[in-house]
């Protein structure tokens, strides 16, 4: 019996329970998975009080950064990006990692996107750092648009190969400079950026939001002829990576992904 849950706040919109339960059924595994509202600054108390009831947790906003300061055994890449989305029990202790970056690259690969010249990431939070770190090996330049400089240093530490630039938030963006734009901001935060779009946009937009969908930015992007990928693809692949970690074995990723994609598409309607 595998027991999991997604933690965050707000959490009622999350499709993670549907994803993980569908994966259990597909793989023939007995398991349970729930969504639990855990507000900021309460994660440590929650783990102390209820951690023994579970084998793993998926972490979402606002806990991906908060979890980094709680002393869990953490792999080097997760320490580097200072963002964790997977807390799991192994060797009688809690361990922390992130599957956001690997899931993001898998989603791009499934869409036939393998490398990029110049990428723009909207937002500078935990997901943005995971995405930045994962793009380091497949992008020549990575630009991040953030609302403050507080997270600039952490983002810079996530990049070793690509050229990196950090820019303060502005509504005046020339999207024609980029071949990939990744929106990691909360729902509604990037809506006004749609005014900077012109017909004939060439870049691909990967919007990590999946509810509400489509976002204003995604709708405008499509109206201008651009290609859009939504957050269900990231949710799907980061979830598969989590399951492989928890199960300590590889699964038939292609077959599982196809099944989960159908399940999530129905649930998201």
PEHUBEL-V840529 format. One record per pair of residues at least 4 apart in sequence whose C-alpha atoms are under 8 Angstrom apart, sorted by the first residue. I is the first residue (numbers start at 1). J is the second residue. Records with the same first field share a line. If there is no record, write none. Layout:
I=J / J
This chain:
1=29 / 30 / 31 / 32
2=29 / 30 / 31 / 32 / 54 / 55
3=31 / 32 / 33 / 53 / 54 / 55 / 56
4=31 / 32 / 33 / 34 / 54 / 55 / 56 / 57 / 58
5=17 / 33 / 34 / 35 / 36 / 54 / 56 / 57 / 58
6=11 / 16 / 17 / 33 / 34 / 35 / 36 / 57 / 58 / 59 / 60
7=11 / 35 / 36 / 37 / 38 / 57 / 58 / 59 / 60 / 63
8=36 / 37 / 38 / 39 / 40 / 59 / 60 / 61 / 62 / 63
9=37 / 38 / 39 / 40 / 60 / 61 / 62
10=37 / 39 / 61
11=35 / 36 / 37
12=35 / 37
13=211
14=35
15=19 / 264 / 267 / 268
16=20 / 35 / 235 / 239
17=21 / 33 / 34 / 35
18=22 / 263 / 264 / 267
19=23 / 236 / 239 / 260 / 263 / 264
20=24 / 33 / 239
21=25 / 31 / 32 / 33
22=26 / 260 / 263
23=27 / 256 / 260
24=28 / 29 / 30 / 31
25=29 / 30
26=256 / 259
38=42 / 43 / 46
39=43 / 62
40=62 / 63 / 66
41=66
42=46
43=47 / 63 / 66 / 67
44=48 / 70
45=49
46=50 / 51
47=51 / 52
50=54
55=88 / 89 / 246
56=86 / 87 / 88 / 89 / 246
57=86 / 87 / 88
58=85 / 86 / 87
59=63 / 64 / 84 / 85 / 86 / 87
60=64 / 85
62=66
63=67
64=68 / 83 / 84 / 85 / 126 / 127
65=69 / 82 / 83 / 84 / 125 / 126
66=70
67=83 / 84
68=72 / 79 / 82 / 83 / 84
72=94 / 95 / 96
73=93 / 94 / 95 / 96
74=78 / 79 / 95 / 96 / 97
75=79 / 96 / 97
76=80
77=81 / 97
78=82 / 83 / 84 / 96 / 97 / 98
79=83
80=154 / 157 / 158
81=126 / 129 / 130 / 133 / 154 / 155 / 157 / 158
82=126 / 129 / 154
83=98 / 126 / 127 / 129 / 130
84=96 / 97 / 98 / 99 / 126
85=96 / 97 / 98 / 99 / 100
86=96 / 97 / 98 / 99 / 242
87=94 / 95 / 96 / 97
88=94 / 95 / 96 / 246
89=93 / 94 / 95
90=94 / 95
98=130
99=103 / 238 / 239 / 241 / 242
100=104 / 127 / 130 / 131 / 234 / 238
101=105 / 130 / 131 / 132 / 133 / 134 / 238
102=106 / 134 / 237 / 238 / 241
103=107 / 234 / 235 / 236 / 237 / 238 / 239 / 241
104=108 / 131 / 134 / 233 / 234 / 237 / 238
105=109 / 134 / 135
106=110 / 237
107=111 / 233 / 234 / 237
108=112 / 113 / 114
109=113 / 114
114=138
115=138 / 139
116=138 / 139 / 140 / 179 / 180
117=139 / 140 / 141 / 178 / 179
118=139 / 140 / 141 / 142 / 143 / 177 / 178 / 179 / 180
119=139 / 141 / 142 / 143 / 178 / 179 / 180 / 181 / 182
120=142 / 143 / 144 / 145 / 178 / 180 / 181 / 182
121=128 / 132 / 142 / 143 / 144 / 145 / 181 / 182 / 183 / 184
122=128 / 144 / 145 / 146 / 181 / 182 / 183 / 184 / 185 / 190
123=128 / 144 / 145 / 146 / 147 / 183 / 184 / 185
124=128 / 129 / 144 / 145 / 146 / 147 / 151 / 152 / 155 / 184 / 185
125=129 / 151 / 184 / 185
126=130
127=131 / 184
128=132 / 184
129=133 / 154 / 155 / 158
130=134
131=135
132=136 / 142 / 155 / 158 / 159
133=158 / 159
134=138
135=139 / 142
136=140 / 142 / 158 / 159 / 160 / 161 / 162
137=161 / 162
139=162
140=161 / 162 / 163
141=162 / 163 / 164 / 165
142=162 / 163 / 164 / 165
143=164 / 165 / 166 / 167
144=165 / 166 / 167
145=166 / 167 / 168 / 169 / 170
146=166 / 167 / 168 / 169
147=168 / 169
148=152 / 168 / 169
149=153 / 168
151=155
152=156 / 166
153=157
154=158
155=159
156=164
159=163 / 164
171=192 / 193 / 196
172=193 / 196
173=193 / 196
174=196
175=196 / 197 / 201 / 203
176=201 / 202 / 203
178=203
179=202 / 203 / 204
180=203 / 204 / 205 / 206
181=203 / 204 / 205 / 206
182=205 / 206 / 207 / 208
183=190 / 205 / 206 / 207 / 208 / 209
184=207 / 208 / 209
185=189 / 190
186=190 / 209
187=209 / 211 / 212 / 215
188=215 / 216
190=194 / 217
191=215 / 216 / 217
192=217
193=197 / 217
194=216 / 217 / 220 / 221
197=201 / 220 / 221 / 224
198=224
199=223 / 224 / 225
200=224 / 225 / 226
201=221 / 224 / 225 / 226
202=225 / 226 / 227
203=226 / 227
204=226 / 227 / 228 / 229
205=218 / 221 / 226 / 227 / 228 / 229
206=228 / 229 / 230 / 231
207=218 / 228 / 229 / 230 / 231
208=230 / 231 / 232 / 234
209=213 / 215 / 230 / 231 / 232
210=214 / 230 / 231 / 232 / 268
211=268
214=218 / 219
215=219
216=220
217=221
218=222 / 228
219=223
220=224
221=225 / 226 / 227 / 228
222=226 / 227 / 228
229=233
230=234
231=235
232=236 / 261 / 264
233=237 / 261
234=238
235=239
236=240 / 257 / 260 / 261
237=241 / 257
238=242
239=243
240=244 / 253 / 257
241=245
242=246
243=247
244=248 / 249 / 250 / 251
245=249
251=256
252=256
253=257
254=258
255=259
256=260
257=261
258=262
259=263
260=264
261=265
262=266
263=267
264=268
265=269
